[in-house]
């Protein structure tokens, strides 16, 4: 069920700063505005990573599961209003003549079989540059749980990571559900492509700098790199830059970067 794919205790409308009756276009515009501010690749705000993950989660819920979440949101708000109304009614009765009598509680036993809590599944979007940064850190911080989970190359291969007992709470003594984490690698431009541990793409360079033997300092998903323009340079040929692909870990060697230098 879609309703099991979001945190019922969170106000996702407030996270994006939109009205509960906001249309899809308004939600999308709010997400883009906040994403530009908090994206880890460009933001210098100290908690940018946490904020970006929170707004990404809110955007996913309000676009993919908006109808189910909106029903729950309205139900929760109605219950809150009813509770306030009931409190006022009880206060009025207690402050009256004292003639209003409360019905005695039933002494009949009440029991329910334990129910396991629902699992929670969250998919976090990643750019290639951000994924490489996480691989170098070795962990991914989950803001909702305040937990650091190990981040490895398996995250880029579609693996689902399970954190036991951190899903939705069980009922009547039942165990909690699990928290499932997945990652979706999305490349915002057509410049770079990941093949195994290697990165392929092209970099536009001013034509005046594309001289044989010239030393260039260029930006890539793995960071700043230096390379020398080959004597037989051609825009159709890849230049290999060692160890500038996916970083090495305990089980894998570093990948390489292959780039074409294209005259701007």
C-alpha positions as CSV (number, residue, x, y, z in Angstrom):
1,X,0.0,0.0,0.0
2,X,1.2,3.5,-0.8
3,X,0.2,4.6,2.7
4,X,3.0,2.5,4.1
5,X,5.7,4.3,2.2
6,X,5.8,7.5,4.2
7,X,6.2,8.6,7.8
8,X,2.7,9.3,9.2
9,X,4.1,11.6,11.9
10,X,5.7,14.0,9.4
11,X,4.1,17.1,7.9
12,X,5.6,17.0,4.4
13,X,3.6,20.1,3.4
14,X,5.5,22.0,6.0
15,X,8.8,20.6,4.9
16,X,8.4,22.1,1.5
17,X,6.6,25.2,2.8
18,X,3.4,24.8,0.8
19,X,-0.3,24.8,1.7
20,X,-2.0,21.4,2.2
21,X,-4.2,22.2,-0.8
22,X,-1.3,23.2,-3.0
23,X,-1.4,22.0,-6.6
24,X,1.3,19.7,-8.1
25,X,2.9,22.6,-10.0
26,X,3.3,24.6,-6.7
27,X,4.8,21.6,-5.0
28,X,7.2,21.0,-7.8
29,X,8.3,24.7,-7.9
30,X,8.8,24.7,-4.1
31,X,11.0,21.5,-4.3
32,X,13.1,22.9,-7.1
33,X,13.6,26.2,-5.2
34,X,14.7,24.4,-2.0
35,X,16.8,21.8,-3.9
36,X,18.8,24.5,-5.5
37,X,19.5,26.0,-2.1
38,X,20.4,22.7,-0.2
39,X,21.9,20.5,-2.9
40,X,25.1,19.1,-1.5
41,X,27.1,19.8,-4.7
42,X,26.5,23.5,-4.4
43,X,25.4,24.4,-0.9
44,X,27.7,25.5,1.8
45,X,25.1,25.3,4.6
46,X,26.4,23.0,7.3
47,X,23.3,20.8,7.3
48,X,22.7,20.8,3.6
49,X,22.9,17.0,3.2
50,X,20.2,16.5,5.9
51,X,17.9,19.2,4.5
52,X,18.3,17.9,0.9
53,X,17.3,14.4,2.0
54,X,14.3,15.7,3.9
55,X,13.0,17.7,1.0
56,X,13.6,14.9,-1.4
57,X,11.6,12.6,0.8
58,X,8.8,15.1,1.0
59,X,8.7,15.6,-2.7
60,X,8.6,11.9,-3.4
61,X,5.6,11.4,-1.0
62,X,3.7,14.4,-2.3
63,X,4.1,13.4,-5.9
64,X,3.9,9.6,-5.8
65,X,1.7,9.1,-2.7
66,X,-0.1,12.4,-2.3
67,X,-3.7,11.0,-2.4
68,X,-3.0,8.5,0.4
69,X,-1.0,10.9,2.5
70,X,-3.6,13.7,2.0
71,X,-6.4,11.4,3.3
72,X,-4.2,10.6,6.4
73,X,-3.3,14.3,6.8
74,X,-7.0,15.3,6.9
75,X,-7.9,12.5,9.2
76,X,-5.2,13.4,11.6
77,X,-6.3,17.1,11.5
78,X,-9.9,16.1,12.1
79,X,-9.0,14.0,15.1
80,X,-7.0,16.8,16.5
81,X,-10.0,19.2,16.1
82,X,-12.3,16.7,17.6
83,X,-10.0,16.2,20.6
84,X,-9.9,19.9,21.3
85,X,-13.7,20.1,21.0
86,X,-14.1,17.2,23.4
87,X,-11.8,18.8,25.9
88,X,-13.8,22.0,25.8
89,X,-17.1,20.0,26.3
90,X,-15.7,18.2,29.3
91,X,-14.5,21.5,30.8
92,X,-17.9,23.0,30.4
93,X,-19.6,20.0,32.1
94,X,-17.2,19.9,35.0
95,X,-17.6,23.6,35.6
96,X,-21.5,23.3,35.6
97,X,-24.0,22.2,38.2
98,X,-22.3,18.8,38.6
99,X,-25.4,17.0,37.3
100,X,-23.6,15.5,34.3
101,X,-22.6,12.0,35.2
102,X,-19.8,10.0,33.6
103,X,-20.5,6.5,32.5
104,X,-18.5,3.9,34.4
105,X,-15.8,2.1,32.5
106,X,-16.5,-1.5,31.6
107,X,-14.6,-4.1,33.5
108,X,-14.6,-6.5,30.6
109,X,-11.1,-7.6,29.5
110,X,-9.8,-6.1,26.2
111,X,-7.1,-7.9,24.2
112,X,-5.8,-8.0,20.7
113,X,-3.3,-10.3,19.0
114,X,0.1,-8.6,18.5
115,X,0.5,-7.0,15.1
116,X,3.9,-6.5,13.4
117,X,4.5,-2.9,12.3
118,X,4.6,-2.1,8.6
119,X,7.9,-1.8,6.8
120,X,9.0,1.5,5.5
121,X,10.6,1.9,2.1
122,X,12.5,5.0,1.1
123,X,14.3,5.7,-2.1
124,X,16.9,8.5,-2.1
125,X,18.0,10.1,-5.3
126,X,21.7,10.5,-6.0
127,X,23.8,12.4,-8.5
128,X,27.0,10.7,-9.6
129,X,29.1,13.4,-8.0
130,X,27.2,13.0,-4.7
131,X,27.4,9.2,-4.8
132,X,31.2,9.4,-5.2
133,X,31.4,11.7,-2.2
134,X,29.4,9.2,-0.1
135,X,31.7,6.3,-1.3
136,X,34.7,8.3,0.0
137,X,32.9,9.0,3.3
138,X,31.8,5.4,3.6
139,X,28.4,6.1,5.1
140,X,25.0,7.7,4.4
141,X,23.2,9.6,7.1
142,X,19.5,9.0,7.4
143,X,18.0,12.1,9.0
144,X,14.7,10.6,10.1
145,X,16.4,7.9,12.1
146,X,19.6,9.9,13.0
147,X,21.5,6.8,11.9
148,X,24.7,6.4,9.8
149,X,24.5,3.4,7.5
150,X,27.3,1.9,5.6
151,X,27.5,3.1,2.0
152,X,29.2,0.9,-0.6
153,X,29.1,0.3,-4.3
154,X,26.2,-2.0,-3.8
155,X,24.1,1.1,-3.3
156,X,24.6,2.0,-6.9
157,X,23.6,-1.5,-8.1
158,X,20.1,-1.4,-6.9
159,X,20.6,-3.2,-3.5
160,X,18.0,-2.6,-0.8
161,X,19.5,-2.1,2.6
162,X,17.5,-3.2,5.7
163,X,17.6,-1.6,9.1
164,X,15.7,-4.0,11.4
165,X,13.1,-2.6,13.8
166,X,13.2,1.0,12.5
167,X,10.0,0.9,10.5
168,X,6.5,1.7,11.7
169,X,5.8,0.6,15.3
170,X,3.9,-2.6,16.0
171,X,0.5,-2.8,17.7
172,X,-0.6,-4.6,20.9
173,X,3.0,-5.6,21.7
174,X,3.9,-6.6,18.1
175,X,7.4,-6.0,16.9
176,X,8.3,-3.0,14.8
177,X,8.6,-3.1,11.0
178,X,11.9,-2.7,9.2
179,X,13.3,0.4,7.4
180,X,14.3,-0.3,3.8
181,X,16.7,2.0,2.0
182,X,17.2,2.2,-1.7
183,X,19.2,4.6,-3.9
184,X,18.4,5.8,-7.4
185,X,21.4,7.1,-9.3
186,X,20.4,9.9,-11.6
187,X,22.7,12.0,-13.7
188,X,21.4,15.5,-14.2
189,X,23.2,16.0,-17.6
190,X,24.3,13.8,-20.4
191,X,27.9,14.6,-19.8
192,X,28.9,11.5,-17.7
193,X,28.0,7.8,-17.7
194,X,29.0,5.2,-15.2
195,X,30.2,1.8,-16.6
196,X,31.1,-0.5,-13.8
197,X,33.7,1.4,-11.8
198,X,34.7,3.6,-14.7
199,X,33.3,7.0,-15.7
200,X,32.9,8.0,-19.3
201,X,32.1,11.5,-20.6
202,X,33.4,14.6,-22.2
203,X,34.6,18.0,-21.1
204,X,34.3,21.2,-23.1
205,X,37.6,23.1,-23.2
206,X,38.4,26.4,-24.9
207,X,39.9,25.7,-28.3
208,X,43.0,27.8,-27.5
209,X,43.9,25.4,-24.7
210,X,43.7,22.3,-26.7
211,X,47.4,22.3,-27.7
212,X,49.6,19.2,-27.6
213,X,51.5,19.0,-24.3
214,X,49.3,21.6,-22.5
215,X,48.6,20.8,-18.9
216,X,44.9,21.2,-18.0
217,X,43.2,21.4,-14.7
218,X,39.6,20.2,-15.1
219,X,36.5,19.5,-13.0
220,X,35.0,16.0,-13.0
221,X,32.5,14.0,-10.8
222,X,35.4,12.8,-8.8
223,X,36.9,16.2,-8.2
224,X,39.6,18.4,-9.8
225,X,42.0,16.5,-12.0
226,X,45.1,17.3,-14.1
227,X,45.9,15.9,-17.5
228,X,48.2,16.6,-20.4
229,X,46.8,17.1,-23.9
230,X,48.3,14.2,-26.0
231,X,50.3,14.9,-29.2
232,X,47.8,13.0,-31.3
233,X,44.8,14.5,-29.6
234,X,41.4,14.0,-31.3
235,X,38.0,15.0,-30.0
236,X,36.8,11.5,-30.9
237,X,39.3,9.7,-28.7
238,X,39.1,9.1,-24.9
239,X,41.9,10.1,-22.6
240,X,42.3,7.9,-19.6
241,X,42.8,9.4,-16.1
242,X,43.8,6.7,-13.6
243,X,42.0,6.2,-10.3
244,X,39.4,9.0,-11.0
245,X,36.4,6.7,-11.4
246,X,34.7,5.2,-8.4
247,X,37.0,5.2,-5.3
248,X,38.6,2.0,-4.1
249,X,37.3,0.1,-1.0
250,X,38.2,-3.0,0.9
251,X,36.8,-5.3,-1.9
252,X,37.3,-3.2,-5.1
253,X,40.1,-1.3,-6.8
254,X,39.5,2.3,-8.0
255,X,38.0,2.9,-11.3
256,X,39.3,5.1,-14.0
257,X,37.9,8.2,-15.8
258,X,37.7,8.3,-19.6
259,X,37.1,11.7,-21.1
260,X,36.9,13.4,-24.5
261,X,38.2,16.9,-24.7
262,X,35.9,18.8,-26.9
263,X,36.5,22.4,-28.2
264,X,34.0,24.8,-26.6
